[in-house]
Amino acid sequence: MRVRKLAQAGVAVALAATLTATVTGPAPAAPVTTAATPPVISASVPMAHLQKLMQFATASNNTRVIGSAGFTSTVTYIQQQLTGLGWQVTTQKFTTGGKSASNVVAEWPYGDATHVIMAGAHSDSVAAGPGINDDGSGVAALLANAAAISQANLRPVKRIRFGFWGAEEQGDVGSSYYVSHLAGGEAAKIDAYLNFDMIGNKVENGKPVGWSLYVEGQSNGLNAPFKTYFTGQNITVNPALDTDDRSDHAAFKRAGVKVTGVSSVRSLNELGACYHRACDNLTDVDQNSMALGTNAVASAVWALAG
């Protein structure tokens, strides 16, 4: 998530054994069809992804900012994970501020392609730190969900698409590039865009993690599956977080797509002590938050896709 509203503008590593054992076992014989209940995804799954992202940052002067080896390794890792899970993966390359960046877009090849449920997170960090919460947490949650969908051999009514955006920290450049390069009529096929930017916050100064839903979802109905999920977890959420369009949902919103999102912050004044700092590393992320955020993704995506 960005500090303020701005003007618009590789290595292959296998996952830890924990991830393999928990999510990527043999696919079931029969596909899971409509109205399926998503599996409960263990916190160990997204945490294994976060460990990889931290390794990439450590090898790149503690950053995954665009133009760095850490960002390149992150993109390659995302591509290879999704391809190995049977998703249809495309990569968009673009340049901003003289630096190269990339989007990775993955589609589960089942369901009505004229009705798309899309979820996204940004794959870059700021130069000052590794960005494990902001927004490695969102990336890890989506990768964990991609594995769950693949393992279930899900056959949804609607098409599921995940976006991993580059250069969010430069002003939502990657998501804006994606939306502006959609072919005519393609934006209208996206029934919903769900944004996951910072979902791994930890308890600080004795204050509990403050889960929030984006204000846009209050009026368009997209917050409903998230409310159901968090209510089931006995968690009260802020139902109307105003992000000031400081993340990747803004590009979709401008294109007329219904949007919402989830964040583990109560307000933009409580982003965490390590927000955009070198200490946004593995110690800045709470495993319980990662479990909650990752399963919130699953609950909403499976419900909305049918």
LUMRONU-356377 format. One record per atom (N, C-alpha, C): x, y, z; residue in one letter; residue number from 0. Coordinates in steps of 0.05 Angstrom, whole numbers, always signed. Example, Ala and Ser with C-alpha at 12.3 -4.5 7.8 and 13.67 -1.06 7.14 Angstrom:
// residues 2
      x      y      z residu num
   +264   -114   +156      A   0
   +246    -90   +156      A   0
   +264    -66   +156      A   0
   +257    -45   +142      S   1
   +273    -21   +143      S   1
   +258     +1   +157      S   1
//
This chain:
// residues 306
      x      y      z residu num
    +17    -24     +0      M   0
     +0     +0     +0      M   0
    +18    +25     +0      M   0
    +10    +45    -15      R   1
    +27    +68    -19      R   1
    +24    +88     +4      R   1
    +44   +105     +7      V   2
    +44   +125    +28      V   2
    +23   +146    +22      V   2
    +21   +155     -3      R   3
     +2   +175    -10      R   3
     -7   +170    -39      R   3
    -28   +183    -47      K   4
    -37   +181    -74      K   4
    -18   +194    -93      K   4
     -9   +179   -113      L   5
    +11   +189   -132      L   5
     -1   +193   -159      L   5
    +14   +206   -177      A   6
     +5   +209   -204      A   6
     +6   +181   -217      A   6
    -12   +176   -237      Q   7
    -12   +150   -250      Q   7
    +13   +146   -266      Q   7
    +16   +135   -265      A   8
    +40   +130   -280      A   8
    +35   +107   -301      A   8
   +323   -283   -218      G   9
   +301   -302   -222      G   9
   +312   -329   -217      G   9
   +299   -332   -200      V  10
   +309   -359   -193      V  10
   +285   -377   -189      V  10
   +289   -403   -195      A  11
   +267   -422   -190      A  11
   +273   -437   -165      A  11
   +255   -435   -146      V  12
   +260   -447   -120      V  12
   +236   -465   -113      V  12
   +240   -489   -104      A  13
   +218   -506    -96      A  13
   +208   -498    -69      A  13
   +182   -502    -64      L  14
   +171   -495    -38      L  14
   +181   -514    -16      L  14
   +179   -505     +8      A  15
   +186   -521    +31      A  15
   +169   -546    +32      A  15
   +179   -567    +45      A  16
   +164   -592    +47      A  16
   +137   -588    +60      A  16
   +136   -568    +78      T  17
   +110   -562    +92      T  17
    +89   -556    +72      T  17
    +96   -539    +52      L  18
    +76   -531    +32      L  18
    +68   -554    +15      L  18
    +87   -571     +7      T  19
    +81   -594    -10      T  19
    +63   -613     +4      T  19
    +68   -617    +29      A  20
    +52   -637    +44      A  20
    +24   -626    +50      A  20
    +22   -600    +53      T  21
     -4   -589    +62      T  21
    -23   -584    +39      T  21
    -13   -575    +16      V  22
    -31   -566     -5      V  22
    -28   -581    -31      V  22
     -4   -589    -39      T  23
     +0   -598    -66      T  23
     +1   -628    -69      T  23
    -16   -642    -54      G  24
    -18   -671    -56      G  24
    -32   -679    -82      G  24
    -36   -704    -86      P  25
    -49   -714   -111      P  25
    -77   -702   -114      P  25
    -84   -695   -139      A  26
   -110   -683   -144      A  26
   -132   -705   -141      A  26
   -155   -697   -131      P  27
   -177   -717   -128      P  27
   -186   -727   -155      P  27
   -198   -751   -155      A  28
   -206   -763   -180      A  28
   -228   -747   -194      A  28
   -246   -735   -179      A  29
   -268   -721   -191      A  29
   -266   -691   -185      A  29
   -273   -674   -203      P  30
   -272   -645   -198      P  30
   -292   -636   -178      P  30
   -285   -615   -163      V  31
   -304   -602   -145      V  31
   -320   -582   -161      V  31
   -347   -584   -160      T  32
   -363   -568   -177      T  32
   -375   -544   -161      T  32
   -397   -534   -171      T  33
   -408   -509   -160      T  33
   -416   -511   -130      T  33
   -418   -488   -117      A  34
   -426   -486    -89      A  34
   -408   -502    -71      A  34
   -383   -506    -79      A  35
   -364   -521    -63      A  35
   -356   -505    -38      A  35
   -349   -518    -17      T  36
   -338   -506     +7      T  36
   -308   -506     +5      T  36
   -295   -483     +8      P  37
   -265   -483     +5      P  37
   -252   -498    +28      P  37
   -228   -509    +23      P  38
   -214   -522    +45      P  38
   -203   -501    +65      P  38
   -197   -510    +88      V  39
   -183   -493   +107      V  39
   -153   -494   +101      V  39
   -141   -472    +95      I  40
   -113   -471    +87      I  40
    -96   -464   +111      I  40
    -77   -481   +117      S  41
    -59   -478   +140      S  41
    -41   -453   +136      S  41
    -35   -440   +158      A  42
    -17   -416   +158      A  42
    +10   -424   +147      A  42
    +18   -449   +150      S  43
    +44   -458   +141      S  43
    +48   -454   +111      S  43
    +25   -454    +96      V  44
    +27   -452    +67      V  44
    +36   -424    +58      V  44
    +21   -403    +65      P  45
    +30   -377    +58      P  45
    +57   -369    +71      P  45
    +61   -379    +95      M  46
    +86   -372   +109      M  46
   +110   -384    +93      M  46
   +107   -407    +81      A  47
   +129   -418    +65      A  47
   +135   -400    +41      A  47
   +114   -389    +29      H  48
   +118   -370     +7      H  48
   +133   -345    +17      H  48
   +125   -335    +40      L  49
   +138   -311    +51      L  49
   +167   -316    +57      L  49
   +174   -340    +66      Q  50
   +202   -346    +70      Q  50
   +218   -344    +44      Q  50
   +206   -352    +22      K  51
   +220   -350     -4      K  51
   +223   -321    -12      K  51
   +202   -305     -8      L  52
   +204   -276    -15      L  52
   +225   -263     +2      L  52
   +227   -270    +27      M  53
   +248   -259    +44      M  53
   +276   -266    +34      M  53
   +279   -291    +25      Q  54
   +305   -299    +14      Q  54
   +312   -283    -10      Q  54
   +293   -277    -27      F  55
   +298   -260    -50      F  55
   +307   -232    -42      F  55
   +294   -221    -22      A  56
   +301   -194    -13      A  56
   +329   -194     +0      A  56
   +334   -214    +16      T  57
   +360   -216    +29      T  57
   +383   -216     +9      T  57
   +379   -230    -13      A  58
   +399   -232    -34      A  58
   +401   -207    -51      A  58
   +383   -188    -45      S  59
   +381   -164    -62      S  59
   +381   -138    -45      S  59
   +399   -137    -25      N  60
   +402   -113     -9      N  60
   +377   -107     +7      N  60
   +363   -128    +15      N  61
   +339   -126    +32      N  61
   +316   -111    +19      N  61
   +312   -116     -7      T  62
   +290   -103    -21      T  62
   +280   -120    -44      T  62
   +255   -116    -51      R  63
   +243   -128    -75      R  63
   +231   -106    -93      R  63
   +243    -82    -91      V  64
   +233    -59   -107      V  64
   +237    -65   -137      V  64
   +220    -53   -154      I  65
   +223    -58   -182      I  65
   +251    -50   -191      I  65
   +261    -65   -210      G  66
   +288    -59   -220      G  66
   +309    -74   -205      G  66
   +302    -87   -183      S  67
   +321   -102   -167      S  67
   +320   -132   -173      S  67
   +342   -146   -166      A  68
   +342   -175   -169      A  68
   +320   -188   -152      A  68
   +314   -175   -129      G  69
   +293   -186   -111      G  69
   +266   -186   -125      G  69
   +260   -165   -140      F  70
   +234   -164   -154      F  70
   +234   -185   -177      F  70
   +256   -186   -192      T  71
   +257   -205   -214      T  71
   +254   -234   -204      T  71
   +267   -240   -182      S  72
   +264   -267   -170      S  72
   +235   -273   -161      S  72
   +222   -252   -150      T  73
   +195   -255   -141      T  73
   +177   -261   -165      T  73
   +180   -247   -186      V  74
   +163   -251   -210      V  74
   +167   -279   -221      V  74
   +192   -287   -223      T  75
   +198   -314   -234      T  75
   +186   -336   -216      T  75
   +188   -332   -190      Y  76
   +177   -351   -171      Y  76
   +146   -353   -174      Y  76
   +133   -331   -176      I  77
   +104   -331   -180      I  77
    +97   -345   -206      I  77
   +110   -339   -227      Q  78
   +105   -352   -253      Q  78
   +108   -382   -251      Q  78
   +129   -391   -239      Q  79
   +134   -420   -238      Q  79
   +116   -434   -220      Q  79
   +109   -422   -197      Q  80
    +89   -434   -179      Q  80
    +63   -439   -193      Q  80
    +53   -418   -206      L  81
    +26   -419   -219      L  81
    +26   -438   -243      L  81
    +47   -437   -259      T  82
    +48   -455   -282      T  82
    +48   -484   -272      T  82
    +63   -490   -252      G  83
    +65   -517   -241      G  83
    +38   -527   -230      G  83
    +21   -508   -222      L  84
     -5   -515   -211      L  84
    -27   -517   -233      L  84
    -20   -513   -258      G  85
    -39   -516   -279      G  85
    -55   -491   -287      G  85
    -46   -468   -277      W  86
    -59   -443   -284      W  86
    -48   -433   -310      W  86
    -65   -418   -325      Q  87
    -56   -406   -350      Q  87
    -43   -379   -343      Q  87
    -17   -377   -348      V  88
     -2   -354   -338      V  88
     +8   -337   -361      V  88
     +3   -311   -358      T  89
    +14   -291   -377      T  89
    +30   -270   -361      T  89
    +50   -259   -374      T  90
    +66   -238   -362      T  90
    +66   -213   -379      T  90
    +61   -190   -367      Q  91
    +61   -164   -380      Q  91
    +86   -149   -370      Q  91
   +102   -141   -389      K  92
   +126   -125   -382      K  92
   +121    -96   -389      K  92
   +130    -78   -372      F  93
   +127    -50   -377      F  93
   +150    -35   -363      F  93
   +152    -10   -369      T  94
   +173     +7   -358      T  94
   +161    +31   -345      T  94
   +172    +38   -321      T  95
   +163    +62   -307      T  95
   +187    +75   -293      T  95
   +190   +100   -296      G  96
   +213   +114   -284      G  96
   +239   +103   -293      G  96
   +240    +93   -318      G  97
   +265    +82   -328      G  97
   +272    +54   -318      G  97
   +254    +42   -303      K  98
   +259    +15   -293      K  98
   +238     -5   -304      K  98
   +248    -29   -309      S  99
   +230    -50   -319      S  99
   +215    -63   -297      S  99
   +190    -70   -302      A 100
   +173    -84   -283      A 100
   +155   -103   -298      A 100
   +140   -119   -283      S 101
   +123   -139   -295      S 101
    +98   -144   -279      S 101
    +76   -150   -293      N 102
    +53   -162   -280      N 102
    +52   -191   -287      N 102
    +42   -208   -269      V 103
    +36   -236   -275      V 103
     +6   -239   -271      V 103
     -7   -250   -291      V 104
    -36   -254   -290      V 104
    -41   -284   -295      V 104
    -56   -296   -277      A 105
    -60   -325   -278      A 105
    -90   -331   -279      A 105
    -99   -349   -296      E 106
   -127   -355   -298      E 106
   -131   -385   -295      E 106
   -150   -392   -278      W 107
   -158   -420   -276      W 107
   -176   -427   -299      W 107
   -169   -446   -316      P 108
   -182   -449   -342      P 108
   -209   -463   -343      P 108
   -226   -456   -323      Y 109
   -253   -467   -322      Y 109
   -272   -445   -313      Y 109
   -297   -448   -320      G 110
   -317   -428   -314      G 110
   -322   -410   -337      G 110
   -343   -394   -335      D 111
   -352   -376   -356      D 111
   -333   -353   -358      D 111
   -319   -351   -381      A 112
   -299   -330   -385      A 112
   -311   -302   -389      A 112
   -338   -301   -392      T 113
   -351   -275   -394      T 113
   -359   -264   -367      T 113
   -354   -280   -346      H 114
   -360   -271   -318      H 114
   -336   -279   -301      H 114
   -319   -260   -295      V 115
   -294   -264   -282      V 115
   -294   -254   -254      V 115
   -285   -270   -235      I 116
   -279   -261   -208      I 116
   -249   -258   -206      I 116
   -239   -234   -201      M 117
   -211   -229   -201      M 117
   -201   -220   -173      M 117
   -178   -230   -166      A 118
   -165   -221   -141      A 118
   -137   -214   -146      A 118
   -126   -195   -131      G 119
    -99   -186   -136      G 119
    -84   -177   -112      G 119
    -58   -176   -116      A 120
    -39   -166    -95      A 120
    -15   -155   -110      A 120
     +1   -138    -97      H 121
    +25   -128   -111      H 121
    +50   -142   -103      H 121
    +67   -147   -123      S 122
    +91   -164   -119      S 122
   +116   -148   -113      S 122
   +115   -122   -113      D 123
   +138   -106   -107      D 123
   +138    -95    -79      D 123
   +161    -85    -70      S 124
   +164    -72    -45      S 124
   +175    -44    -49      S 124
   +177    -28    -29      V 125
   +192     -3    -30      V 125
   +222     -9    -29      V 125
   +238    +11    -36      A 126
   +267     +7    -36      A 126
   +278     +3     -8      A 126
   +263    +14    +12      A 127
   +273    +14    +40      A 127
   +271    -13    +54      A 127
   +256    -32    +43      G 128
   +253    -57    +57      G 128
   +242    -80    +40      G 128
   +240   -104    +51      P 129
   +233   -127    +36      P 129
   +203   -130    +30      P 129
   +186   -115    +44      G 130
   +157   -116    +38      G 130
   +144   -143    +43      G 130
   +150   -155    +66      I 131
   +138   -181    +71      I 131
   +109   -179    +79      I 131
   +102   -159    +94      N 132
    +73   -154    +98      N 132
    +61   -138    +75      N 132
    +76   -117    +66      D 133
    +67   -100    +45      D 133
    +83   -104    +20      D 133
    +76   -122     +1      D 134
    +51   -138     +3      D 134
    +57   -167     -3      D 134
    +80   -176     +9      G 135
    +85   -205     +6      G 135
    +62   -221    +18      G 135
    +48   -210    +38      S 136
    +26   -225    +51      S 136
     +4   -230    +31      S 136
     -3   -211    +15      G 137
    -24   -215     -5      G 137
    -15   -234    -27      G 137
    +10   -232    -36      V 138
    +20   -251    -56      V 138
    +20   -279    -45      V 138
    +29   -283    -21      A 139
    +30   -310     -9      A 139
     +2   -322     -6      A 139
    -17   -305     +2      A 140
    -45   -315     +4      A 140
    -56   -324    -22      A 140
    -51   -308    -43      L 141
    -61   -316    -70      L 141
    -48   -341    -80      L 141
    -22   -344    -76      L 142
     -9   -369    -85      L 142
    -20   -393    -69      L 142
    -25   -390    -43      A 143
    -36   -412    -28      A 143
    -64   -419    -38      A 143
    -79   -399    -46      N 144
   -106   -404    -57      N 144
   -105   -417    -85      N 144
    -85   -409   -100      A 145
    -82   -421   -127      A 145
    -77   -451   -124      A 145
    -60   -458   -104      A 146
    -55   -487    -99      A 146
    -80   -501    -89      A 146
    -96   -488    -72      A 147
   -120   -501    -62      A 147
   -140   -506    -85      A 147
   -143   -487   -102      I 148
   -161   -490   -125      I 148
   -152   -512   -144      I 148
   -125   -513   -148      S 149
   -114   -533   -166      S 149
   -117   -561   -154      S 149
   -112   -564   -128      Q 150
   -114   -590   -115      Q 150
   -143   -600   -115      Q 150
   -162   -581   -112      A 151
   -190   -588   -112      A 151
   -201   -594   -140      A 151
   -185   -587   -160      N 152
   -194   -590   -188      N 152
   -221   -576   -191      N 152
   -222   -552   -181      L 153
   -247   -537   -179      L 153
   -259   -531   -206      L 153
   -285   -533   -208      R 154
   -300   -526   -233      R 154
   -320   -505   -226      R 154
   -312   -480   -223      P 155
   -330   -459   -215      P 155
   -349   -451   -238      P 155
   -371   -437   -231      V 156
   -389   -427   -251      V 156
   -375   -404   -266      V 156
   -362   -386   -251      K 157
   -349   -363   -263      K 157
   -318   -368   -265      K 157
   -305   -353   -282      R 158
   -276   -356   -285      R 158
   -262   -342   -262      R 158
   -240   -354   -252      I 159
   -224   -343   -231      I 159
   -198   -333   -242      I 159
   -190   -309   -236      R 160
   -165   -297   -247      R 160
   -151   -283   -224      R 160
   -125   -287   -222      F 161
   -108   -274   -202      F 161
    -88   -255   -216      F 161
    -84   -232   -205      G 162
    -65   -213   -215      G 162
    -44   -206   -194      G 162
    -19   -207   -202      F 163
     +4   -200   -185      F 163
    +17   -176   -198      F 163
    +14   -153   -185      W 164
    +20   -127   -198      W 164
    +48   -117   -191      W 164
    +61   -107   -211      G 165
    +87    -94   -207      G 165
    +83    -64   -204      G 165
   +102    -51   -190      A 166
   +103    -22   -188      A 166
    +78    -10   -175      A 166
    +66    -24   -156      E 167
    +44    -11   -140      E 167
    +55    +12   -124      E 167
    +80     +8   -114      E 168
    +91    +28    -97      E 168
   +100    +54   -112      E 168
    +99    +52   -138      Q 169
   +104    +76   -155      Q 169
    +79    +90   -164      Q 169
    +56    +81   -154      G 170
    +30    +93   -161      G 170
    +11    +75   -176      G 170
    +10    +50   -167      D 171
     -9    +30   -180      D 171
     -4    +28   -210      D 171
    +22    +29   -217      V 172
    +28    +29   -246      V 172
    +21     +3   -260      V 172
    +27    -20   -247      G 173
    +22    -45   -260      G 173
     -7    -51   -264      G 173
    -23    -47   -243      S 174
    -52    -52   -246      S 174
    -65    -32   -266      S 174
    -55     -8   -266      S 175
    -66    +12   -285      S 175
    -58     +4   -314      S 175
    -34     -7   -317      Y 176
    -25    -16   -343      Y 176
    -43    -39   -352      Y 176
    -48    -58   -334      Y 177
    -65    -81   -341      Y 177
    -93    -72   -351      Y 177
   -105    -55   -335      V 178
   -133    -46   -341      V 178
   -133    -30   -367      V 178
   -114    -13   -371      S 179
   -113     +4   -395      S 179
   -108    -12   -421      S 179
    -96    -36   -418      H 180
    -90    -53   -441      H 180
   -110    -76   -444      H 180
   -131    -76   -429      L 181
   -152    -96   -434      L 181
   -165    -90   -461      L 181
   -171   -111   -476      A 182
   -184   -108   -502      A 182
   -212    -98   -497      A 182
   -224    -86   -518      G 183
   -251    -74   -516      G 183
   -271    -94   -504      G 183
   -285    -85   -484      G 184
   -306   -102   -472      G 184
   -296   -121   -451      G 184
   -270   -124   -447      E 185
   -259   -143   -428      E 185
   -264   -134   -399      E 185
   -262   -108   -394      A 186
   -266    -98   -367      A 186
   -295   -104   -358      A 186
   -314   -103   -376      A 187
   -342   -108   -369      A 187
   -346   -137   -362      A 187
   -328   -155   -369      K 188
   -331   -183   -362      K 188
   -321   -189   -333      K 188
   -308   -170   -321      I 189
   -298   -175   -294      I 189
   -320   -167   -274      I 189
   -333   -187   -262      D 190
   -355   -182   -244      D 190
   -346   -170   -218      D 190
   -322   -176   -210      A 191
   -312   -166   -184      A 191
   -282   -167   -184      A 191
   -270   -146   -171      Y 192
   -241   -146   -166      Y 192
   -237   -144   -136      Y 192
   -222   -162   -124      L 193
   -217   -163    -95      L 193
   -187   -158    -91      L 193
   -181   -139    -74      N 194
   -153   -131    -69      N 194
   -144   -140    -42      N 194
   -119   -150    -41      F 195
   -108   -160    -16      F 195
    -80   -147    -12      F 195
    -80   -125     +2      D 196
    -56   -109     +6      D 196
    -52   -106    +37      D 196
    -32   -120    +47      M 197
    -26   -121    +76      M 197
    -48   -136    +92      M 197
    -43   -162    +94      I 198
    -62   -179   +109      I 198
    -47   -196   +130      I 198
    -23   -187   +138      G 199
     -7   -203   +157      G 199
     +1   -188   +182      G 199
    -13   -166   +188      N 200
     -4   -150   +211      N 200
     -5   -165   +237      N 200
    +12   -157   +256      K 201
    +14   -170   +282      K 201
     +3   -151   +303      K 201
     -1   -163   +327      V 202
     -8   -147   +350      V 202
    +15   -128   +357      V 202
     +9   -102   +361      E 203
    +29    -83   +368      E 203
    +20    -66   +392      E 203
    +37    -63   +412      N 204
    +30    -47   +436      N 204
     +5    -56   +449      N 204
     +0    -82   +448      G 205
    -23    -94   +461      G 205
    -49    -90   +446      G 205
    -48    -77   +423      K 206
    -73    -72   +408      K 206
    -77    -95   +389      K 206
   -101   -107   +388      P 207
   -107   -129   +370      P 207
   -106   -120   +341      P 207
   -102   -140   +324      V 208
   -102   -135   +295      V 208
   -129   -125   +287      V 208
   -130   -103   +271      G 209
   -155    -91   +263      G 209
   -163    -97   +235      G 209
   -179   -117   +231      W 210
   -187   -125   +204      W 210
   -207   -106   +192      W 210
   -204   -100   +166      S 211
   -222    -80   +153      S 211
   -229    -90   +125      S 211
   -253    -82   +116      L 212
   -262    -86    +89      L 212
   -264    -59    +76      L 212
   -259    -58    +50      Y 213
   -259    -32    +36      Y 213
   -287    -21    +34      Y 213
   -289     +5    +36      V 214
   -314    +19    +37      V 214
   -331    +13    +11      V 214
   -317    +10    -11      E 215
   -332     +5    -36      E 215
   -350    -19    -35      E 215
   -341    -40    -21      G 216
   -356    -65    -20      G 216
   -380    -64     -2      G 216
   -383    -42    +13      Q 217
   -407    -38    +30      Q 217
   -432    -34    +14      Q 217
   -429    -19     -9      S 218
   -452    -13    -25      S 218
   -456    -32    -49      S 218
   -435    -45    -58      N 219
   -438    -62    -82      N 219
   -442    -91    -75      N 219
   -443    -98    -50      G 220
   -449   -125    -41      G 220
   -425   -144    -39      G 220
   -401   -135    -47      L 221
   -379   -154    -47      L 221
   -367   -159    -19      L 221
   -375   -143     +0      N 222
   -365   -148    +27      N 222
   -379   -171    +41      N 222
   -402   -179    +30      A 223
   -419   -200    +44      A 223
   -404   -225    +50      A 223
   -390   -238    +31      P 224
   -376   -263    +38      P 224
   -354   -260    +58      P 224
   -341   -237    +58      F 225
   -320   -231    +78      F 225
   -333   -228   +106      F 225
   -355   -214   +107      K 226
   -369   -211   +133      K 226
   -377   -238   +144      K 226
   -387   -255   +127      T 227
   -395   -282   +136      T 227
   -371   -297   +147      T 227
   -349   -295   +133      Y 228
   -325   -309   +142      Y 228
   -315   -299   +169      Y 228
   -312   -273   +171      F 229
   -301   -261   +196      F 229
   -320   -265   +219      F 229
   -346   -263   +214      T 230
   -365   -269   +235      T 230
   -362   -297   +245      T 230
   -358   -316   +227      G 231
   -353   -343   +235      G 231
   -328   -347   +251      G 231
   -309   -329   +249      Q 232
   -284   -329   +264      Q 232
   -286   -312   +290      Q 232
   -310   -302   +295      N 233
   -315   -285   +319      N 233
   -297   -259   +318      N 233
   -294   -249   +294      I 234
   -278   -224   +290      I 234
   -297   -202   +280      I 234
   -296   -180   +294      T 235
   -311   -156   +285      T 235
   -293   -139   +266      T 235
   -303   -133   +243      V 236
   -287   -118   +224      V 236
   -296    -89   +221      V 236
   -278    -72   +213      N 237
   -286    -46   +203      N 237
   -298    -49   +175      N 237
   -323    -45   +171      P 238
   -336    -51   +145      P 238
   -332    -30   +124      P 238
   -318     -9   +130      A 239
   -317    +14   +111      A 239
   -290    +28   +111      A 239
   -268    +13   +106      L 240
   -242    +25   +105      L 240
   -240    +42    +79      L 240
   -234    +68    +83      D 241
   -229    +86    +60      D 241
   -200    +86    +55      D 241
   -191    +73    +33      T 242
   -162    +71    +27      T 242
   -152    +95    +12      T 242
   -169   +115     +5      D 243
   -161   +138    -11      D 243
   -149   +129    -38      D 243
   -160   +106    -47      D 244
   -151    +94    -73      D 244
   -121    +90    -74      D 244
   -109    +82    -52      R 245
    -80    +79    -49      R 245
    -71    +51    -55      R 245
    -85    +36    -71      S 246
    -76     +9    -78      S 246
    -88     +1   -105      S 246
    -84    -24   -113      D 247
    -89    -31   -141      D 247
   -118    -34   -148      D 247
   -136    -34   -129      H 248
   -165    -34   -136      H 248
   -173     -9   -150      H 248
   -158    +13   -146      A 249
   -166    +39   -157      A 249
   -168    +38   -188      A 249
   -150    +24   -201      A 250
   -151    +23   -230      A 250
   -176     +9   -240      A 250
   -184    -12   -226      F 251
   -209    -26   -234      F 251
   -234     -9   -228      F 251
   -233     +4   -206      K 252
   -255    +22   -198      K 252
   -260    +43   -219      K 252
   -238    +55   -229      R 253
   -240    +76   -250      R 253
   -252    +64   -275      R 253
   -247    +39   -280      A 254
   -258    +26   -304      A 254
   -286    +16   -301      A 254
   -299    +21   -278      G 255
   -326    +13   -274      G 255
   -330    -15   -263      G 255
   -309    -27   -254      V 256
   -311    -54   -243      V 256
   -318    -52   -213      V 256
   -335    -69   -203      K 257
   -341    -70   -175      K 257
   -317    -80   -159      K 257
   -309    -66   -138      V 258
   -285    -73   -123      V 258
   -290    -74    -94      V 258
   -273    -88    -80      T 259
   -270    -86    -51      T 259
   -243    -98    -44      T 259
   -238   -100    -19      G 260
   -212   -112    -10      G 260
   -213   -117    +20      G 260
   -192   -130    +29      V 261
   -188   -136    +57      V 261
   -161   -127    +66      V 261
   -159   -117    +90      S 262
   -132   -110   +101      S 262
   -133   -115   +131      S 262
   -110   -121   +142      S 263
   -108   -126   +171      S 263
    -99   -101   +186      S 263
   -110    -79   +178      V 264
   -107    -53   +191      V 264
   -134    -41   +197      V 264
   -136    -26   +219      R 265
   -162    -14   +225      R 265
   -166    +12   +210      R 265
   -144    +26   +204      S 266
   -146    +51   +189      S 266
   -119    +57   +176      S 266
   -117    +76   +159      L 267
    -92    +84   +146      L 267
    -73    +97   +165      L 267
    -82   +103   +189      N 268
    -64   +115   +209      N 268
    -52    +93   +227      N 268
    -59    +68   +222      E 269
    -49    +45   +238      E 269
    -38    +23   +220      E 269
    -18    +30   +203      L 270
     -8    +12   +183      L 270
    +14     -6   +195      L 270
    +23     -1   +219      G 271
    +43    -17   +232      G 271
    +70     -3   +234      G 271
    +85    -10   +255      A 272
   +110     +4   +261      A 272
   +131     +0   +239      A 272
   +129    -23   +224      C 273
   +150    -29   +204      C 273
   +140    -23   +176      C 273
   +118     -9   +173      Y 274
   +107     -2   +147      Y 274
   +128    +14   +131      Y 274
   +135     +3   +107      H 275
   +154    +16    +89      H 275
   +181    +20   +101      H 275
   +189     +1   +119      R 276
   +215     +3   +132      R 276
   +230    -24   +128      R 276
   +256    -23   +135      A 277
   +272    -47   +132      A 277
   +263    -70   +149      A 277
   +248    -64   +171      C 278
   +239    -85   +189      C 278
   +213    -98   +180      C 278
   +203    -91   +156      D 279
   +180   -106   +145      D 279
   +189   -132   +134      D 279
   +197   -149   +153      N 280
   +208   -176   +146      N 280
   +191   -197   +158      N 280
   +201   -221   +160      L 281
   +185   -243   +171      L 281
   +176   -239   +200      L 281
   +191   -223   +215      T 282
   +183   -218   +243      T 282
   +160   -198   +244      T 282
   +154   -185   +222      D 283
   +132   -165   +221      D 283
   +105   -178   +214      D 283
   +105   -204   +209      V 284
    +81   -218   +200      V 284
    +72   -238   +221      V 284
    +46   -238   +226      D 285
    +34   -256   +246      D 285
    +22   -281   +232      D 285
    +29   -305   +241      Q 286
    +19   -329   +228      Q 286
    -12   -331   +230      Q 286
    -23   -323   +252      N 287
    -52   -324   +254      N 287
    -65   -305   +235      N 287
    -54   -282   +231      S 288
    -65   -263   +211      S 288
    -63   -275   +183      S 288
    -41   -288   +177      M 289
    -38   -300   +151      M 289
    -58   -322   +146      M 289
    -64   -338   +167      A 290
    -84   -358   +164      A 290
   -112   -346   +160      A 290
   -118   -325   +175      L 291
   -144   -312   +172      L 291
   -146   -299   +144      L 291
   -126   -284   +136      G 292
   -127   -270   +111      G 292
   -129   -289    +87      G 292
   -113   -311    +88      T 293
   -112   -330    +66      T 293
   -139   -344    +64      T 293
   -151   -351    +86      N 294
   -177   -365    +85      N 294
   -200   -346    +79      N 294
   -196   -320    +85      A 295
   -216   -300    +76      A 295
   -217   -298    +46      A 295
   -193   -299    +34      V 296
   -191   -300     +4      V 296
   -207   -324     -6      V 296
   -201   -347     +5      A 297
   -215   -371     -5      A 297
   -245   -370     -2      A 297
   -254   -360    +21      S 298
   -283   -359    +26      S 298
   -297   -341     +6      S 298
   -285   -318     +0      A 299
   -297   -299    -19      A 299
   -296   -309    -47      A 299
   -272   -318    -56      V 300
   -268   -326    -84      V 300
   -286   -350    -90      V 300
   -287   -370    -73      W 301
   -304   -393    -78      W 301
   -333   -386    -78      W 301
   -341   -369    -60      A 302
   -370   -361    -59      A 302
   -378   -345    -83      A 302
   -361   -326    -91      L 303
   -368   -308   -114      L 303
   -366   -322   -141      L 303
   -348   -341   -143      A 304
   -345   -356   -168      A 304
   -366   -377   -172      A 304
   -378   -386   -150      G 305
   -400   -405   -152      G 305
   -391   -434   -153      G 305
//
